[in-house]
Amino acid sequence: MSLRLPHPIVLLLGGVVIAALLTWVLPPGEYDRQVNPATGREVVVAGTYHTVSAAPVGPFGAALGVPRGIIEAAEVVVVILLVGGAWVLVERAGTLGRLAGTLVRRLKGRSFWAIPVLTVLFATMGGLENMQEEIIPLVPVLLLLGRGLGFDAITVVAMSAGAAVVGSAFGPTNPFQTGIAQKIAGLPPLSAGGLRLGMFVGGVVLWIGWTMWYAKRNRIAEETSGNADDLEALTGKDGIILATIVAPFVAYVYGALSLGWGFNELSAAFLIAGIVVGLVAGMGATGTTVAYLDGMKGLIPAALLVGLARSISVVLADGRVIDTILHGLAEPMSGASPMTAGLLMVPFHALIHVAVPSVSGQAVLTMPIMAPLADLLGFSRQVAVLAYQTGGGLMDMLTPTNGALMAILLAAGVPYQRWVRFVLPGLGLMVLVGVVGMALASA
């Protein structure tokens, strides 16, 4: 009998209820806080924990925490809707499908070039916009490519969905993981960008190696049927569309470094890009609007997950027990070295991600506690963010509660158990990359 978890939204609503109950059970307490002159952010002062008057949260207060949490997470909710909606327009325009078709033709007869080319492509897309759901409609085309080049379905999923997860976890510009976690941790946008870029490159190279090792040992007969030449080729209009949708990321990197840009500017840039994509694709003003809205509808659950996760923190803060939890986590780890304590955060995030499969929702849920915990234990908040990316981000390629992964495996005809057998050694290599990054960040 298989265990079926409730819907993630149900789990998070349950988390709000549990948070409210904790305000009645846990002793209220607070740490003193002060502004760090080097960073300008408010940090916890170690050794100052003290009890305060109780403020238990009742049923209505818990319910009120839900809209308040969504409001507090408004910037993140908006960026999910506007960025994700713009990418749906690219898919509706057929550009992603034709991009895959062009690769089918150009890589025919040069089998193993497909693995590094497609892995880098999907890892880059993962690093730019946390690509996962967008892969689902591409699975039939990717399977055709795989069969034509002698690759089985697991290889196809590895160089697409697996690569996207690696890129998402380590990509320095991923607004849904790195961006959200750094914002909540009080770190500057794109901070430690060089380190993360190195982790991205190292992770992608190792993932290419692992995928090619598997592919060479599991070759299938190349299929000449299906006529890959019938697939549509990338057009000049598609080139304009791809350049348009990538441009906001380029602008965001410059704006974050030089102009103090945040999520609102990124959302605005993608709103413009989405409109341009629709018009270039010939959808017209009405068609573009309808397609954009349809894309945003599909992202509402993900956006709500972020707001609901923030609601848990709101309720705990109202009950004055967040610092109590922080103190409880810090005390058992106080005897460990800073690096050991940082490493212990990785399995913590991995377990949390099974119940909260939204990486953005998990960042909002855990970083308000993990970032100040890093202050108390004497290591960089950057290490805490990297532990979240390593434990939570990489779990996207394993956890059965990741709906996009399960849909891709279903479309590719890959049983979950077979995927787990393949992915575990590769996942171990990726965790090693994360641990090395954490060590360098703490040096």
N, C-alpha and C positions, 0 to 999 in steps of 0.2 A: 504493500500500500504506500503510494507516494505522498509526501508531505506537500500540501498546497498552502502557500502563504496568502494572506488576504491582499487585496489591492494596496499598493503603496500609500495611497491617500488614506485608506482606512488605518494603516499602520501609523501614519503620522498623526491622524486625529486621536488614535489611541495614545500616542506619545504626548499629546497636549493634555489628555486626561490624566496620564501618569504624572506629568509635570505638576499639574494642579494638586494631585494627591501628595506628592513629595513636599509641597509647601506646608502641608499639615503635619508631616512626619519628621522632616529634617529640621535641625535647629537652625534658625536664621543667623547669618553672619556675613561679614564683609571684610575685605582687605582695604587698607588705605591705598590711594592711587596718587601718582604724581606725573607731571609731564616730563618726558625724557628730552632734555635740551638738544640732544644730537639728532633726534628724529622728529621731535615736535608732537609725538603721540603720547597718550596717557597710558601708563603701565602700572601693573600691580607692584606694590612694595612688599617684598618677601619679609615674613616674620611679623606682619602687622594684623593678622587675622584676629577678629574679635566678634563677639556676639552682639546682635542688635535686636530691636523689638520685632515680634512676630507680625507677619502680614500674609496670612493664609489666603489662598485664592479659591473662591467658591465656584459653583457650576456656571453662573452667568459670567463671572470674571474669566473663566477658562474659555467660554464661547466668544467673549469679547476679544480675547487674545488672538483669535483667528483673523478677523479683519485687520486688527492692528499689526499682526505679523506680515500680512500681505502688503499693507501700506508701507511698513518699514523696509520691505524687500522690493519696493516699487521699481527702482532702477534696474535690478536684476530681472524682474518679471518682464519689463518692457524690452530689455535687450534680447531676451529669449524669443519674444514674439516677433520683434522687428527683424532681427538677424535671421532667425529660422524661416520666417515668412519669405524673406528675399531669396533664400536658397531654394525654397519650393518653387519659386518662379523660374529659376534656372532649370530645375528638373522638368517643369511643365513645358518649357520652351524646347525640350528634347536635347539640350546641349550635352548633358551628362551622358546620355545614351549614345550620341554621336561621337563623343570623345572616346568612349569605350570601343565603338566600331572602328574608329581610326587606328586605335592601338591593335585591334585584332588583325587588320590587314598588314600593318607595318612590322609586326613581330612574327608573322607567319614564317616558319622555317628557321627562326632564331629562338628556339624554345626558352632557354633559361634566361635570356635577356628580359623576358616578360616579368620574372619574379622581382628583380631589383627595380625595374621601371614602375610596375604597378604598386609595389610596396612603398616606394618613395612618394608616388602620387597620392595614395590613400593616407599615408602617414602625414603628409603635408596638409591634406584636407582635414585630417583629424586635429592636427596642431592649430589650424586656423579657425575651425568652427565646430569642433567636437563631432565630426561626421560619424553617424551611425545609421539612423533611420533612412538617410538618403541612399544607402547602399542597397536596400531591399529591392527597389525596382530594377537595379542593375544586375541582380543575381543571374537571370537567364542569359544575358549577354556575356557575363563573366564565365559562366559555365561553358558556353559555346567556345569562348577563347581557350579555356582550360582543356576541353576535349580536343580541340584542334592542335594544341601544343603538347598533348600527352600528360596533362596534369589531372589528378583526381580532385574531387569536390573539396576535400579538406585543404589541399594546397590553394584552391581558389578562395576559400573563406579566409585562410591565413594571410594571403597577400592583399586582401581587401579589408574585411572587418578586423582581423587581428592587427594589421598594420595601422588602421585608423585608431585603434585603442592605444597602441604604443605612442603614436603621434599626439593623441589627445592628452595622455598622461604626462608627457615630457615637453610638449610644445610650449615655448615661452610666451606665445601670444594668444593662447587659447583663452578666450574670455569666459568660458563656462567652467573652467577648472582653475588654472593659475590666476586668472584675473579676479574671480570672485574670492578665492581663498586669500590672495594678497590684500585685497581691499578690506576684508573683514579682519585680517591680522594687522592692519594698519601699516602695511608695507607699500612703498611706492610702486606704481604700475611698471611692469617689466624689470623690476629689481632682480638681481642675479641672472639677468638675461643671458650673459655669456656662459654661465654654468649650465643653465637649462638648455641652451643650444647645444652644448657639448653632450649633455645627457640624451638629447633628442637624436643627435648623429650617432652616438654610441649605441643607443637602443635600436635604432633603425638598422644599423649595420649588423648587429647581432641577430635581429629578427630575420633579416634577409638570409643570413647564414643558416639559421635554424630551419627556415622554410625550404631553402634549397637542399639542405641535408635530407629533409624528409622527402621532398619531391623526387630526388634522384633514386631513393630507395622504394618509391611507390609509383613508378611510372606506369601509365596505361597506354594502350595502343592509340596513336593519333587518329582522330576521325576526320576524314575528308568530306563526310556528308554534312549537310547543313549549310554549305556554301557561305563561308564567312564574308566573301566578297559582296554578298547582297546587303550587308549591314551599311547603314548610311554613314557617310564620311563627315568629318568635322568641316564646317563651312566658315567662310570669312565672317559671317554674322555671329557664329558661335565664338569666334575669337574675340569679337567685340564684347559679347556677353560675359565671357570668362574674365576678360580684363576689367570689365565694369564691376563684377562681383568681388574681385580680389582687391580693387583699388581702396575700399574702405579700410581694409586691414593695414595697407601701406600707410594711409593717412593716419590711422589710429596709432601706429608705432611712432610716427613722427610727433603727433600731437601729444601722446602720453609722455614722451621724453622732453619735449620742448615747450609745450603749451598748456600743460596741466590737464589734458583731456581725461575724461572718465567714460563711464558707460553711456551717459546721455549723448555725448558726442558720437560714440560708436553707433548708437541706435539711429541717430539722425543721418549719419553717413550711409547706413544700410537702407534706410527708408528711401533716400535719393537713388541709391544703386538699384534697389528693387523696382522702382518706378521706371528707371531707364531700361532695365532688362526687359520688362514687360512691353515697353513701347518698341524697343529694338526688335523683339520677337514678333511684333505685329499683333499683339493682343488688344491694342487700343486702350483708351483710358478706362472704360468699363471692364473689359476683360482682365486688365492688369489688376484693377481693384478687387474684382471677384476672386481671382487666383491668389492674390496676396492674403485676402481674408480667409480663404479656404486653408492656406498654409498655416496661418496663425491659429485657426481652430484646432488643428492637429497638435499644436504645441501648448494649448491651454493646460492639459494635465501636468506637463513638465513645469510650467510656470507656477501652477498652484502648489506643486510639491515644494518649490522654493519658499513660497509664502507660508505654507503650513509648517515647514521646518523652522522658519524664523519665529513662528508663533510659540513654539516650545521654549525658545530662549526668552521670549517676552513674558510668558507665564512664570518661568523660573526667576526672572529678574523682578517681576512684581512681588513674588513671594520671598524675595531676598535670600534665596538659597543657591544661586549660581556660585558664589564664592565659597559656600559650604561644600559644594560638589568639587570645586577646584581644590580646596584644602584637603578633601578626602582623597583625591587622586594624587596630590603632591606628596602627602605624607608617606605612603608606602614606597614611593619612588625616590624619596629624598636621599636614601643611602646609596642609590645607583649613580654611576658616572653619568654626566650629561649625555654622552653618546648612547649609552645603554638605555637611558630613559627615552631618548629620541627613537631608538630602534623599536622599543616596546609600543610606540604609537602606530607602527605599521600594521601589526596584526589587529590592533584595536580598530583601525579604519577599515581593514578588510572585512571584519565581522559586521561592522555597522553597515557596510555597503550591501550586504545581502538583504537586509531589511529596508534600506533606503538606497535603491539603485540609481537615483538621480545624483550625479556627481555635484551638480550645483546645489541641490537640496542638502546633500551631506556636508558641503562646505559651510553652508549657512547654519547647519545644526551643530557641527562639531568645533569649528574654528573659534567661536567666541570663548570656548573653554580651553582648547588646546593652545591657542596663542599666548594667553596669559600664563598658562601652565609652564610654557617654555621659559617665560621670564622668571618664574619662581624657581625653576630647576637649573637656571644658569646657562641655557643655550639659546641660540638664535631663533627668532620666530621663523626665519627662512627654513630652518630644519623642520619645524613643525608643519609648515606648508608642504615641504617635500615629502614628509612622512604621509600626509594626506594624499598627495598625488600618487605615491608609490602603493600605499595600501588600498585606497579607494579607487583611484583612476584605473589602475591595472586590473582590478577585479572585474571591470566591465567585460573582459574577455573570458570570464569564467562563471560569474554568478548566474544562476538560472532565473533570477528575478529581473534580469536585463531583457526587456521585451524585444528590443531591436536585435540582440544576439540570437534569441530563440527564433525570431521570425526569419533571420538570415539562414540559420541552420536548417529550418524547416524547408525554406525555398530551395536550398542547395541539396536537400536529401541527406544531410549529415546527422546521424543520431548524436544526441548530446553526450552520451557516454564515450563515443569514439572521439569526439572533439576534446573532451576532458583529457583523455589519454595522450592526445597529441600536444595539447596546449600546456600541460603542467611543467615539462622541462623548459619550454620557451619562457613561460611565466617566471620560472626561477631565475633565468638569465636577466629578465627585465627588472626583477626585484633587486638583483645584484647591482644593476646600473643605478637604481634609486638609492641604495645604501651607500654606494661610492659617492653619489652626489651629496647625500646628507653629510658624509664625512668631510668632504671638501667645503661644504657650507659652514661647518662648525670649526674649521681650522682657523 
